[in-house]
Each structure stands twice: as C-alpha cells, then as structure tokens.
Amino acid sequence: MKRRSLLLGAATLTLSQLAAGCDSKPILKIRSLKNGIPAQLASKFSRELQPSPILQVTQEAQFKELFALLQQWKRMPAAKNQADLVMLGDYWLTLAIRQKLIKPIDPAKFDNWSQLPERWQKFVRRNDDGKLDAKGQVWAAPYRWGSTVIAYRTDKFKALGWTPTDWSDLWKPELRDRISLPDSAREVIGLTLKKLGKSYNTQQLDRVPNLKKELTNLHAQVKLYSSDAYLQPLVLGDTWLAVGSSGDLLPLLQTQKDIALVIPVSGTALWTDLWVEPASTKAVSLASKWIDFCLQPQIAPQLSLLAKASSPIITGMKPEDLPADIRANPVLLPPAKILAASDFLLPLGEAGIQQYRSLWQEIRQVVISNPLASE
C-alpha cells in the first residue's frame, strides 16, 4: 500500500496504431505509474480528437522513478526521453515544487476544472515552498484518489460474531497477533490519532494524551509490518486483518471471495495521483486536452471503475448520475460524512517529521533506515 514507493512492474505502451503514414499526427508523451491509465480511456481520447493523436505512455515501476526522471530532465533539459506529462503521487508534490522540477499549470485552460470539488482544487494550490496556500499557484491536476482501508477475512470474523467498522477495532484482544499494518510511521501513528479523535496531520505529538500508550497496545496486536508484502499473508489466512491502500486491495476482491473492505467510520488517510508538467518541457496543447478529458463528468465514472481508484469528479456528482457499481461501492465512493472526516497527508516540516520518527522508533524499538518511513 506504500503509494510513495509502490512496487509494480515496468513497461512501455503506445496506445495508438503506429501505422505507416502517421508521422504527421500530434504526439502526447506521458510517463505514468504502471496500470495508471486504462487502455480503454486512452483509446477513447485518441478517437475523440481530430486529428487523432498518438498517445505514448511509458510506465514506470514506482513513483520514486518518476520523480528521478524529473530530476534528470532538470539536469539535462535536452534529454530525448522527456515527457509532456508525468504522473506523480501527492507525497512527491512538495519536493517537486521545492526542487523546481515542475511548473505551474493554468486551470483556465481546462473547461472542466470547475467540476473538481473545492477540496481537490485547494490541495494543489501551493506556494513556492510546496505548502498549501490559497493565494499560491496551481501545480498539478488531480487525476485519481484512494484511501487507507481495512481489509479482513470474512470467514475468520464470522466465528468472532462481528466485523470491523473503525480503527478502534484493531485493539480488540481477539485480534492479537492477527493484524498487519503498514511499515509507515505516518500511517500507523495517524490511524491511532484518528482513534483518539485527532487528525492524521497532528503535530506536537507529545501533547496528545494517551497516544504512546495506545500505540504500545496496538504494537502488541501486530503480526507484521509491511507496506508491499502484506497481501499474501491475508490471502493465506496467516493474518485476519490488514490495513492497506484501496489501490492494492480493490483488485484483490476480484479473486478473493473471503476478503472484504471497509473504510473506518471515523475517517482515514487519502492519497491522490496527480498530473504535473516537467519544468524542462515546452507547453503542449495536447497535455491540457488530456487533463481536461480526465476531468469530464462522463469520463470520471469509467476511470473510477477501470482504474480501481476514484476520480475526484465523482464525489461532486449526483448519485443518480453514477453507475450502480460505483454507488454500491463505499470504497470507491465513501459516504460524505466519512470523506469529510478523512485527511490528505500534508507536509509536516522537519520538526514534525522528527517527532513521528522518534515516537516510531520508541514504540517499535527499531532504527529507521528509510527516511520515507516517517512519512
């Protein structure tokens, strides 16, 4: 579920017919996370525009590889492998702005920008230090989003006579040594803060009553910490409950009938994948057309179902305008009350990061070698 270092595969895909005589066609070069762009939507985009463009999508294994490409292109602005658009996870946005790897985008170029719920519009408006700023520039276009969810074995919980609904259920004694949690201080401390009625973005952790005690008790419940190898233990029944990304877990439901998902009623962490324009590239009109295409209300439901991640557009649409498969899926479309109680993970600053890191080390009694674990 570690969206910030998601392990997938790598591939290059050209979503158009590269036949003879197409040299004059416009080309849009995109760098994406693997499986980030459903082929059906890419084909629809190419069919609807005239002249029909060639959409070249090169897929990378992890967001950190996409970020590294942005860094490479800043050093080598004439590199032949440059893309017009890059998919970036929300965690990387602040760093990309601070390092001047991307350039602001003009929302006036998009007919459908107003379809974006205000929350997502505010999230991508930042100052030059990458911090939220209502007077800042827009640095990215929200594409899709998901959340941290609870997955559980229905067969195991049937014997218990209850099913999980909120973070507090993770502390129940019958789940001792049956749980897997993300190997992430930000996620684990965050869900504990939610249990205590606080935000995932809480700082000054030493002022939160009972936080250390609650984390210690939760640690005693955990069988393993993993952000990218937690699915198999759940499938095998070695764990009965796992906390992970909806992006990982929704596809799992297609093959695993004994696994169910729930979004905690007190709220959860939200992640968002974004489109950004590399600072080293010239503006390409096709890039704006692709972003605007993804923001169309008629495209958003298809994107949500095909990508197993929600378009932010659907949260502002009327339920009757959405397919039944979305209306009936509270992970793709959480109740408004739960969504309102959920948090984007915002930059903490150095002092905040150190607080999370220090508490994480104390609870787990480990030395954190990966600085991203505190995020």
C-alpha positions in Angstrom: 0.0 0.0 0.0 3.0 2.3 0.1 1.9 4.7 -2.6 5.2 6.5 -2.2 7.3 3.5 -3.3 4.8 1.2 -4.9 6.4 -1.9 -6.3 4.8 -3.0 -9.5 6.5 -3.7 -12.9 7.7 -1.7 -15.7 6.6 -1.5 -19.3 6.2 0.8 -22.3 2.9 1.1 -24.0 1.9 3.0 -27.1 -1.8 3.4 -27.1 -2.4 4.1 -30.7 -1.9 2.5 -34.1 1.6 3.4 -35.1 1.0 2.6 -38.7 2.7 3.9 -41.8 1.8 7.5 -42.7 1.1 8.6 -39.1 4.3 10.7 -38.8 2.2 13.9 -39.1 -0.1 13.1 -36.2 0.4 15.0 -33.0 2.1 13.1 -30.2 1.5 13.3 -26.4 4.2 11.7 -24.3 3.2 10.6 -20.9 5.1 8.9 -18.0 2.8 7.0 -15.8 2.8 4.5 -12.9 2.1 1.1 -14.3 -1.6 0.4 -14.8 -2.2 4.1 -14.1 -4.0 4.7 -17.4 -6.7 2.3 -18.5 -6.2 1.4 -22.1 -9.9 1.9 -22.9 -9.8 5.5 -21.9 -6.5 6.2 -23.7 -8.1 4.8 -26.9 -11.2 6.9 -26.4 -9.1 10.0 -26.0 -7.3 9.3 -29.3 -10.6 8.6 -31.1 -12.4 11.7 -30.0 -9.7 14.2 -31.0 -9.2 15.3 -34.6 -6.6 14.8 -35.9 -6.3 11.7 -33.9 -3.2 11.9 -31.7 -0.7 9.3 -30.8 -0.7 8.8 -27.1 2.7 7.3 -26.0 2.6 6.1 -22.4 5.8 4.9 -20.8 5.1 3.1 -17.5 7.4 3.1 -14.5 7.5 0.7 -11.5 7.5 3.3 -8.7 6.8 6.9 -8.1 10.3 7.5 -7.0 11.4 6.5 -10.5 9.1 9.1 -12.0 10.5 11.7 -9.6 14.0 10.7 -10.5 13.2 11.3 -14.2 12.0 14.9 -13.3 15.3 15.4 -11.6 17.2 14.0 -14.6 15.4 16.3 -17.0 16.2 19.3 -14.9 19.9 18.5 -15.2 19.6 17.5 -18.9 16.8 19.7 -20.4 17.5 18.4 -23.9 17.1 14.7 -23.0 15.4 12.7 -25.7 13.2 10.8 -23.2 11.4 13.8 -21.8 7.7 13.5 -21.4 5.0 16.2 -21.7 3.1 15.0 -18.6 4.1 12.9 -15.6 2.0 11.1 -13.0 3.2 11.9 -9.5 1.9 10.8 -6.1 0.8 13.5 -3.8 3.7 12.9 -1.4 6.2 13.9 -4.0 4.4 17.2 -5.0 6.1 19.3 -2.3 9.5 18.0 -3.1 9.0 18.6 -6.9 7.9 22.2 -6.3 10.8 22.9 -3.9 13.4 21.5 -6.3 11.8 23.4 -9.2 11.2 20.2 -11.2 7.7 21.1 -12.4 6.0 24.3 -13.5 2.6 25.7 -12.5 -0.4 24.9 -14.7 -3.2 27.3 -15.7 -6.6 25.9 -14.7 -8.2 28.4 -17.1 -7.0 26.0 -19.9 -9.4 23.3 -18.7 -13.1 23.6 -19.4 -13.9 21.0 -16.7 -11.7 22.4 -13.9 -14.8 23.7 -12.1 -16.0 20.1 -11.9 -13.3 19.4 -9.4 -14.5 19.6 -5.8 -13.1 22.6 -3.9 -11.1 20.3 -1.7 -9.0 19.0 -4.5 -8.6 22.4 -6.0 -7.2 23.7 -2.7 -4.9 20.7 -2.4 -2.9 21.5 -5.5 -2.6 25.3 -4.9 0.7 25.8 -3.2 3.4 28.4 -2.6 7.0 28.1 -3.9 7.9 26.0 -0.9 5.2 23.4 -1.7 2.9 24.4 1.2 -0.8 24.9 0.9 -1.5 28.5 0.0 -4.9 29.8 -1.1 -3.0 32.6 -3.0 -0.5 30.2 -4.5 -0.3 28.8 -8.0 -1.8 25.5 -9.2 1.0 23.0 -9.6 -0.8 19.8 -10.5 -4.1 18.4 -11.8 -5.8 15.7 -9.6 -6.4 12.5 -11.5 -7.5 9.8 -9.2 -7.6 9.1 -5.5 -8.0 6.4 -2.9 -7.7 5.8 0.8 -6.2 3.7 3.5 -8.8 0.9 4.3 -9.2 -2.1 6.5 -9.3 -5.5 4.8 -10.5 -8.5 6.7 -11.2 -12.2 6.3 -14.9 -12.7 6.4 -14.5 -16.4 7.2 -12.4 -15.7 10.3 -14.7 -12.9 11.5 -17.8 -15.0 11.1 -16.7 -17.1 14.1 -16.0 -13.9 16.1 -19.6 -12.7 15.5 -18.6 -9.1 14.5 -16.9 -7.3 11.7 -14.6 -4.3 11.9 -16.0 -0.8 11.2 -13.5 1.6 12.7 -9.9 1.9 13.8 -10.7 1.1 17.5 -11.5 -2.5 16.4 -7.8 -3.1 15.8 -7.2 -3.0 19.6 -9.7 -5.8 20.4 -7.9 -8.7 22.2 -9.2 -11.4 19.8 -7.1 -9.9 17.1 -3.8 -10.2 18.9 -1.1 -11.4 16.5 -3.7 -11.4 13.7 -3.0 -7.9 12.2 -0.7 -6.5 9.6 0.0 -2.7 9.5 1.9 -0.5 7.0 5.6 -0.1 7.7 5.0 3.6 7.9 5.1 5.9 11.0 2.8 8.4 9.4 0.1 5.8 8.7 0.2 3.9 12.0 0.5 6.9 14.2 -2.1 8.6 12.0 -4.7 5.9 12.4 -4.1 5.9 16.2 -4.6 9.7 16.2 -7.9 9.1 14.4 -8.9 6.7 17.1 -8.3 9.4 19.6 -10.3 11.9 17.6 -7.4 13.8 16.0 -6.2 14.5 12.5 -3.5 12.5 10.6 -1.7 15.8 10.3 -1.4 16.4 14.0 1.9 17.8 15.2 3.3 18.2 18.7 2.6 14.5 19.4 3.8 14.8 23.0 0.7 16.9 23.7 -1.8 14.1 22.6 -3.0 12.3 25.8 -2.6 8.5 25.8 -1.0 8.4 22.3 2.1 6.5 23.4 0.0 4.1 25.5 -2.4 3.4 22.6 0.5 2.8 20.1 2.2 0.4 22.5 -1.0 -1.6 22.9 -1.5 -1.6 19.1 2.1 -2.8 18.6 1.3 -5.8 20.7 -1.5 -6.7 18.3 0.6 -6.7 15.2 1.9 -9.9 13.5 3.8 -8.0 10.8 4.5 -4.5 9.5 4.7 -4.3 5.7 3.7 -1.8 3.0 4.2 -4.0 0.0 4.2 -7.7 1.1 1.0 -7.9 3.2 -1.4 -9.3 0.7 -0.2 -12.9 0.7 -0.5 -13.4 4.5 -4.0 -12.1 4.3 -4.9 -14.3 1.4 -3.4 -17.4 3.2 -5.2 -16.6 6.4 -2.0 -16.0 8.4 -3.4 -12.6 9.2 -7.1 -11.9 9.7 -7.0 -8.1 9.2 -4.7 -5.8 7.2 -4.5 -2.1 6.8 -3.6 -1.1 3.3 -4.2 1.0 0.2 -7.5 0.8 -1.6 -5.4 0.7 -4.8 -3.9 -2.6 -3.7 -7.0 -4.1 -2.1 -9.8 -3.4 -4.5 -8.3 -5.5 -7.3 -7.9 -8.3 -4.8 -11.6 -8.6 -4.3 -12.0 -9.9 -7.9 -10.3 -13.2 -6.9 -10.7 -13.5 -3.2 -14.3 -14.1 -2.1 -13.3 -14.3 1.6 -11.9 -10.8 1.8 -14.0 -7.7 2.4 -13.0 -4.0 2.7 -14.3 -1.2 5.0 -13.4 2.5 5.3 -13.2 3.4 9.0 -16.2 5.5 10.0 -14.1 8.0 11.9 -12.2 8.8 8.7 -9.0 7.7 7.1 -5.9 8.9 5.1 -6.5 9.9 1.4 -3.9 9.7 -1.4 -4.1 11.4 -4.7 -2.3 10.8 -8.0 -1.6 13.9 -10.0 -0.6 15.1 -13.4 2.3 17.5 -13.5 4.2 19.3 -16.3 8.0 18.9 -16.1 9.7 22.3 -15.8 12.1 21.5 -18.6 9.4 20.9 -21.3 7.6 23.3 -23.6 3.9 23.7 -23.2 2.0 21.2 -25.3 -1.7 21.8 -26.0 -2.4 18.0 -26.0 -1.3 17.9 -22.4 -4.1 20.3 -21.5 -6.6 18.3 -23.6 -5.7 15.1 -21.8 -6.1 16.6 -18.4 -9.4 18.1 -19.4 -10.5 14.8 -20.8 -9.9 13.1 -17.5 -11.9 15.8 -15.7 -15.1 15.2 -17.8 -18.1 14.0 -15.8 -18.9 11.4 -18.4 -15.3 10.0 -18.2 -14.9 10.1 -14.4 -17.1 7.1 -13.7 -15.3 5.0 -16.3 -12.0 6.0 -14.9 -13.1 5.1 -11.4 -14.3 1.6 -12.4 -11.4 0.7 -14.8 -8.6 2.1 -12.7 -9.9 0.8 -9.3 -9.3 4.3 -8.0 -11.8 7.1 -7.8 -11.9 10.2 -10.0 -12.3 13.2 -7.7 -15.1 14.3 -10.0 -17.5 11.6 -8.8 -17.6 13.0 -5.3 -19.4 16.0 -6.6 -21.8 14.2 -8.9 -25.4 13.3 -8.2 -25.7 9.6 -7.1 -28.3 9.0 -9.8 -25.8 10.1 -12.5 -23.3 7.4 -11.4 -23.3 3.7 -12.3 -24.7 1.2 -9.8 -21.3 -0.4 -9.4 -19.9 2.9 -8.0 -22.9 3.8 -5.9 -22.8 0.3 -4.3 -19.0 0.5 -3.5 -18.3 2.6 -0.4 -14.6 2.3 -1.0 -14.8 3.9 -4.4 -17.4 6.4 -3.2 -17.4 6.7 0.6 -20.3 8.3 2.5 -19.9 12.1 2.5 -19.5 12.1 6.3 -16.6 9.7 6.2 -14.9 11.5 3.4 -15.3 14.9 5.2 -13.6 13.3 8.3 -10.7 12.0 6.2 -7.3 13.7 5.7 -4.8 14.2 2.9 -1.4 13.7 4.3 0.2 17.1 4.4 3.9 18.0 4.7 4.9 18.0 8.3 8.1 20.0 8.2 11.4 18.9 9.7 10.3 19.2 13.3 7.1 17.3 12.7 8.9 14.5 10.8 11.4 14.1 13.7 8.6 13.8 16.2 6.9 11.0 14.2 10.3 9.3 13.6 11.3 9.4 17.3 8.0 8.0 18.5 8.0 5.3 15.8 11.5 4.2 16.9 10.5 4.2 20.6 7.3 2.1 20.0 8.9 -0.4 17.7 12.4 -0.2 19.2 14.0 -0.2 15.8 16.3 2.0 13.9 14.7 3.6 10.9 17.0 3.4 7.9 14.4 4.6 5.4 13.6 8.3 6.0 10.4 7.9 4.0 9.0 5.5 6.6 8.3 8.6 8.7 6.1 10.0 6.0 
